[in-house]
Amino acid sequence: MPLPKFEEQEEKKEQAAVPEKAPEQKPAPATEKAAPAAEPAKTKAVKTLFEYKGPGRSVTMAGSFSVWREIKMSRKNGGWRAEVYILPGTYTYHFTVDGKKTADPGKPKAPTGDSIVTVE
């Protein structure tokens, strides 16, 4: 069987490269209106209460939800409290009591030693 000539190969490539025209589509009548796209529901931050019930002259807290920035806690009823608005998810955090990092007693612990909070 003889090999095709170079010119025949080029013609086949050119024919393959020309796309076929799609059939023309008629525009929808102007009386039909598209339904407005529904916006996705926005996730809202949830007010989350943190309490430390223990001795201490100064207590702050920090967590992955605050990018580890310290949040001051206020003394209330013999303990320390802070209310923080957090988006739903699972986060790690700790208290700093008189300059010493302290986990939240009775809360689950992460491998890092920090406490875990789940916000729903």
C-alpha positions in Angstrom: 0.0 0.0 0.0 1.5 3.3 -1.0 2.0 6.0 1.6 -0.2 9.1 1.2 1.5 12.2 -0.2 2.3 15.1 2.2 -0.2 17.3 0.4 -3.1 14.9 1.0 -2.3 14.9 4.7 -2.3 18.7 4.9 -5.7 18.8 3.2 -7.2 16.3 5.7 -5.8 18.4 8.6 -7.4 21.6 7.2 -10.7 19.9 6.7 -10.6 18.6 10.3 -9.7 22.0 11.7 -12.8 23.7 10.2 -15.6 23.4 12.9 -19.1 22.7 11.8 -21.6 25.5 12.3 -24.1 24.9 15.0 -27.7 25.1 14.0 -29.1 28.6 14.6 -31.1 29.1 17.7 -34.0 31.5 17.9 -34.0 33.9 20.9 -36.7 33.3 23.6 -39.8 35.5 23.2 -39.5 38.7 25.2 -42.6 37.9 27.2 -40.8 35.1 29.0 -38.7 36.3 32.0 -36.0 34.2 33.6 -36.6 33.5 37.3 -34.3 35.5 39.5 -31.4 33.4 40.8 -31.8 32.5 44.5 -28.9 33.9 46.6 -27.1 31.3 48.7 -28.0 31.5 52.4 -25.4 33.5 54.3 -23.8 31.8 57.2 -24.2 33.8 60.4 -21.8 34.0 63.4 -23.1 32.4 66.6 -22.7 34.1 70.0 -20.6 31.6 71.9 -20.0 31.8 75.7 -16.7 30.8 77.2 -16.3 30.5 80.9 -13.3 29.8 83.1 -14.1 29.0 86.7 -10.9 29.0 88.6 -8.5 31.2 90.5 -6.7 33.9 88.7 -6.0 37.7 88.7 -6.0 38.0 84.9 -7.6 35.7 82.4 -7.7 36.0 78.6 -8.5 33.4 75.9 -7.3 32.8 72.4 -8.4 30.4 69.7 -8.2 29.5 66.0 -11.4 31.4 65.6 -9.6 34.6 66.6 -6.4 33.8 64.7 -4.9 33.3 68.2 -5.3 36.9 69.2 -6.0 37.3 73.0 -9.5 38.1 74.0 -10.1 39.7 77.4 -12.4 37.9 79.8 -14.4 39.7 82.5 -14.9 38.6 86.0 -18.5 37.5 86.7 -20.0 35.5 89.7 -16.6 34.2 90.9 -15.5 33.2 87.4 -14.4 34.6 84.1 -16.6 35.0 81.0 -16.3 36.1 77.3 -18.9 36.1 74.6 -17.5 35.7 71.1 -19.3 35.6 67.8 -18.0 32.6 65.8 -19.0 31.1 62.5 -20.1 27.5 62.7 -17.3 25.0 62.8 -14.9 23.2 65.1 -12.1 25.2 66.7 -9.3 24.9 69.2 -8.7 27.4 72.0 -7.1 27.9 75.4 -7.2 30.3 78.4 -4.2 32.2 79.6 -4.5 32.5 83.4 -2.0 34.9 85.0 0.3 34.4 82.0 0.1 30.6 81.9 -1.6 28.7 79.1 -4.5 26.6 80.5 -6.9 24.2 78.8 -10.6 24.4 79.5 -11.4 21.8 82.2 -14.0 19.2 81.2 -13.8 20.0 77.4 -12.3 17.7 74.8 -8.6 18.2 74.1 -6.8 18.4 70.7 -3.4 16.7 70.3 -1.8 20.2 70.8 -3.2 20.3 74.3 -5.7 23.0 73.4 -9.4 22.6 74.1 -11.9 22.0 71.3 -15.2 23.8 70.8 -17.8 23.0 68.1 -20.2 25.8 67.1 -23.4 24.9 65.2 
